[in-house]
Structure formats: C-alpha cells, structure tokens
Amino acid sequence: SNLAETLNCNCYLDFDEEACRSSTLPDVATLFLRRILQDQGWTSEEDLVHARQSKIVLVGHRSGAALAYEMAMQLQNMEMDVWLVIIQGEVSMAGSQKWLGSTCEAALALARQLGAKDFALQEAAAMAAARKEKLQVSKGRLQTRCGLAFDGISGVSLNGHPKNGVSPDDDANKLLMKAFWKVSDQLNGMSVEGFKGLVQDIASRMDWYMNLSSGADFAFDGPALLILGDETPEDADAMIESNALYCTNLEVVDVLGDEHTCLNDDNIRMLADQIISWQEKQVPYLMNGSE
C-alpha cells in the first residue's frame, strides 16, 4: 500500500485464509491484533506492561474503518493507548458505504496490485459518479411514473423501453474486461476466464467481510481522527454523525480528493501529513478493507 509506505508502517494487514475462516468482525480483529502484538514481540504479560507505555495507531480506509474500530475497542479493553484514524469510512458496518459491488471492487483491487493504480482510481471515481447520476435519473423517472399513475396513465414503459439504463452486472462485466486488458501484460498469459476466476475469488472474500456481524456497540474513548475528501461534501455530515456515535473524541479534517483519489500520488502526501501531525511521530498500522 502506498499509504503504508508513506507513513513508514511496519505492518500491512490483509485478509488471508485464516482470517476468512472467522465468522464475526471481532474474531478477525482478535486475529489481527495477535499478529500485531507478535510482530512487536509483545507476547508475555511482562511485554504487555511495556506495550501499555506505547501508542498504537490504527488506520482504516473505507470499509476497513469498521475492522480498525473493532481492533481499537479490544485494545482499549486491554488498557492500551490506542488511536484510531478513519479515512472516508464509517466504523459501523451498518453505515452507508459507497460500495461498487464486490466484483467491481475486486477487479479494481487486483488492478491496483498489478500496478494499474491510476487506472483503478479513475475507474472507481467514474463509476461512482455514473451511479450517482443514474440514481438521480431513476428518482426522476419514479416521480414521472407516479405522476402518470396519478393521472390515470400507464407508466409501465417510458420512451418505448420497459427498462432504461445499464444493470450493475453490465457495469461489472465491462469494468472486468477493461481491467483485464489494462493489466494483461502482468498476467503471464492468463486467459480472460482465469482472470475472471481470480477476481471472483477476491470478490467472495469481500462479500464475506461485508457480511460479518459486528461486535458490541460501546464507544471508543481514545483519540479518533476522521479524514474526509473535499470533493464529496454531500457525504460529510452523515459520516461525521455516524462516527461520532461510536467515537467520543472525534476530530475531523479535510484532504484533497474523494474516497478514491485521496490516495493517489498527488494527494497521498497531504493525507499522510495530516495523520503524522495529528498523532505526533507514531508508526501506524494500516488496516485495509476494500483495497
């Protein structure tokens, strides 16, 4: 992760087979915390006494914020000094996430891993904008149908087409093919079907994560920082309100970009500087959810 590198993290957490055998979000948090403590050499009770004199900073981007929050809650219960950073996300899994669907998210994640980071960022932003526009169009059509029905006119078909627009499956298939051709030179001769299978394997893990049951609804009392992109002001109030319910000591800052472009090469330094200045020379662990 470029953010992990920019922050000089010494641990980047991702989902593997052991993690995917967990059935709840707290279970995954417990597993990852054990790995963090082992990585630091904190394995005995004496080690934990020393660990309580240190600060641990957890960073969660998008849906990864929920897992970072669960980890922070467990560390809080262990009387650790833990700080939480939320980047364009909500700590509640029930929060409204701008989820593009597991197939799209998986294709974009794979493209990023294979070096097509700018492509993935541009496609994610374009797809999010297109879906927002389609939602507005759909709302307008619904209002039109309601008006026609009120006037006694059948609104089953508009403009001669019972269904206008493109289905989410069509969007996912188009993006999948675009991603395949973009990274084909990195696939060592892998076929389209092989690429689709790889994407679906990643997508299934994402579906697993998004359907995990969350833990207790207690508040995190440690320092918490919510980072919002300045290109999505319409989301700001809802995210602040949602996270403030679970974080009693929440600060909010703005950075350039949206939930995707805030991590591109032009903006990531500013984002990292916000985290570094807030937590004062800590070495944070990056908790990755959808990337």
Number of C-alpha atoms within 10 A of each C-alpha: 14 13 18 19 13 13 21 14 15 14 17 15 15 14 15 9 8 9 18 15 11 17 15 16 24 22 20 22 23 17 15 20 19 14 15 18 15 12 12 13 12 17 13 11 9 9 13 17 13 11 19 15 10 13 15 21 21 22 26 25 25 22 28 26 28 28 29 29 30 25 25 27 25 17 19 16 10 12 13 20 17 23 25 28 29 27 25 27 27 28 25 21 21 12 15 14 15 14 13 16 15 21 25 26 23 25 27 26 21 22 25 19 14 15 13 17 19 15 16 24 22 15 18 20 14 12 17 16 12 12 15 13 12 14 12 12 14 14 12 12 15 13 12 14 18 15 14 14 13 10 9 9 11 13 15 12 11 13 7 8 9 9 11 13 10 10 9 14 12 11 16 20 15 13 20 23 14 16 23 22 12 16 18 17 11 14 14 8 9 13 12 15 9 12 19 18 12 14 23 17 13 21 21 15 19 21 13 16 24 19 13 16 13 18 16 8 11 10 15 24 17 18 18 27 23 25 25 26 22 17 16 13 12 9 16 19 9 14 20 20 11 18 22 19 15 18 22 14 13 20 15 13 15 19 19 19 19 17 22 19 20 25 26 17 13 11 14 20 17 16 23 19 13 16 22 15 10 17 20 8 10 18 18 24 23 25 27 21 20 20 19
